[in-house]
Amino acid sequence: MSFAELWESLLPIGRDPGTGGYRRFSWTAADAECRAWFIRAASERGLPVTPDKNGNLWAWWDTQATSPNAPPTSSAPPTSSAPPTSSANREILGYFGAGGAIAVGSHLDSVPDGGAFDGPLGVVSAFAAIDLLRERGFVPARPIVVAAFSEEEGARFGVACLGSRLLTGAMRPDAARELRDDSGITLAEAMAAAGHDPGLLGEDDELLSRLAVFVELHVEQGRALVDKDAAIGIAAGIWPHGRWRLDFTGKPDHAGTARLADRHDPMLPYAVAVLAARRVASDYGTRATFGKVLAEPGAANAVGSVVRAWLDARAPDEEALQRTVATIRSEVELVCAEHGVTFRLRRESVTPVVEFDAGLRDQMAAVLAARGIKAPVLPTQAGHDAGILAARLPTAMIFVRNPTGVSHAPDEHAESSDCEAGVAALAAILEDLASS
Amino acid sequence: MSFAELWESLLPIGRDPGTGGYRRFSWTAADAECRAWFIRAASERGLPVTPDKNGNLWAWWDTQATSPNAPPTSSAPPTSSAPPTSSANREILGYFGAGGAIAVGSHLDSVPDGGAFDGPLGVVSAFAAIDLLRERGFVPARPIVVAAFSEEEGARFGVACLGSRLLTGAMRPDAARELRDDSGITLAEAMAAAGHDPGLLGEDDELLSRLAVFVELHVEQGRALVDKDAAIGIAAGIWPHGRWRLDFTGKPDHAGTARLADRHDPMLPYAVAVLAARRVASDYGTRATFGKVLAEPGAANAVGSVVRAWLDARAPDEEALQRTVATIRSEVELVCAEHGVTFRLRRESVTPVVEFDAGLRDQMAAVLAARGIKAPVLPTQAGHDAGILAARLPTAMIFVRNPTGVSHAPDEHAESSDCEAGVAALAAILEDLASS
């Protein structure tokens, strides 16, 4: 099955016919279809799938595994076109231990009305890279495992990278089980309804001990590769970033009869927060965004009782991130006091700065350079499972050029030729990493 | 059945157990229960109910009607404690013709998380006033009819006083049928699903020709009666007011990777609109409120694509109302241009200034004064069906004191003794108006 066929087979799942965007939220019907697609793709390649305790999926190409679709591999010599990179330095550099699996993949869930590429491109490319390696007759000396992480976007339960946070112990299972979606359903209820035991949630050292490295391929969420005229790039690190929930509690009243001076309107300090976020981000060279707001009770002819809003903030370093949120907070607190509105700010998730493993990054750069593949090194402002996993094992990312630069929206795009370049690069890297 | 029993029987319908507020939206299950309650209350009093073409309910106490619960009225003399008011002036003053019915009532629907009194108090008081008149052995010389108007709040389909607007021809039936609720269901679909033919919608001159006047009793939505130390008041007029929908269309993007300068974030001009509304209302002595906002797609980690918001504006006169909206609009247009956000403002409903019928108001004031009932005359900023019907027949309103002044919220309240005073006043007025 070609990359294009595999890609096309995933494309209709969870797509909103109105917007053309995706609504693949965890533990919904669309999510179940994505999981079934993953199991089918793995099964067509003879890769057994094991869901982990946290709802992430793993498709294993074990060193003993047979492939129904690939040519017999025992007798075929490697046909890699580039000189084999020395992998002797690995143990010396110490960036991964002997025998562990090479994990590769991304996620299948989406933001509301998200694009087709954010997440799925990494999973499809992983399967396609395995196909390419098998066509070449490559026999891995270590297992290669394709991962699809659960709730990476946090679109349903509010915590980004939830699956990898639980796996690595960055999120407590008790707190996770109690997370609620917008209709009040807990993660525990949603998982149970989807047939997954929420009692299993939690850190999984056994699984982590079987992994040597994790490489995530992802569509670029900006235009740096366009500017650099390169189809692919390698990630340097991830800006520290987080999500804060702001609750403004006022007093519901009649929009006509309540005098302005008697009002406790929670919409007013919310509006101040939106404008403060933009100004502060501009002043500090950071990012601060309000994309989600819920007004209660939400009547056009009533002063609201509560406004709930979510602040997404990101910065080049952690001091700038904290300063961004603190400045917005103090400005909002002043206005809330003025209007008699109760204000509460809660941190929902924060991811510290991530510098991807330098040894692994250099190794990947060397592999690609040896094949003549241009792959500049870039920072990113977006969180990823590779960033969470970096706390427990060497991780790396490959970006694929996005001509629009747009992400988390239907315009998100990557040209087929660039996707193929991504698969070729990933295959080269897997071949190198799994060769001994 | 006492006022209290009648009131208690309505109280549980459509109440949200979490907030204690009401969610009686038109053509929903809660609305059907309210309608069933109305039919039961009427039937217990031997008042036949006729729904009109627009979904409003009418319970008729015809001059020939018998009452199963009241004592025989043919032999009992009127027991009214006040001297009968001369009604000879009516025809001379010309404020209503001979023989037409005295309509009385209000509505049963609510805003989201509304209070128990806004609407229902007028309907319950109308039935209770009839009970009081029958206990006294009053025999009406004209029909008295209790009305419950449909979708007064506009909470589901966005147009306030929809039932009375359709009845009087202030709203075109074609446009009404196409109104949609937040989940995209049209009024026509919702009515049909509730067993009401939407093809019947439209102006109803035959019904209007049978009505002489309409008197609406309503909980006060402010604290003027508290300040004046009076249990009830009479309405002078209604401020002109309306509802405008603002659509801000930007460009969805990633909250981390999209540079601030590249964004077209619709949340920013929305925030400017919220703050402008408050400032302009304060400057002009008007009211301007945003209580409802919907952000699409509503992801915490994405710059939004569209923000839809509703502006409620009210003013002492129409020039001030137009000036309020125009000033907000021009300020918002500037900011939208700056951010590359498309802006559209649409008028959803506007109700011109209403001065209630002076003859009817003076007559009511004389009736109450003759009985020693204090009833100051007050303006109001709230729209009512009595304001819409004023275009077609003499209308009037009685307000009942609200100790909190809060309305459109669970804290909305009226003391039992004030409610009883409202019923007594309404009975005195009906007795006077229906006596010849």
Interface residues (C-beta under 8 A of the other chain):
Chain A: T19 G21 V111 P112 D113 G114 E153 G154 A155 G158 A160 Q221 G222 W239 H241 R243 K251 P252 D253 H254 A255 G256 T257 A258 R259 L260 D262 D265 M267 L268 Y270 A271 V272 V274 L275 R278 A281 S282 R287 T289 F290 G291 K292 V293 A295 E296 P297 G298 A299 A300 N301 A302 V303 G304 S305 W310 D312 R314 T380 Q381 A382 G383 G405 V406 S407 H408 A409 P410 D411
Chain B: T19 G21 V111 P112 D113 G114 E153 G154 A155 G158 A160 E220 Q221 G222 W239 H241 R243 K251 P252 D253 H254 A255 G256 T257 A258 R259 L260 D262 D265 M267 L268 Y270 A271 V272 V274 L275 R278 A281 S282 R287 T289 F290 G291 K292 V293 A295 E296 P297 G298 A299 A300 N301 A302 V303 G304 S305 W310 D312 R314 T380 Q381 A382 G383 G405 V406 S407 H408 A409 P410 D411
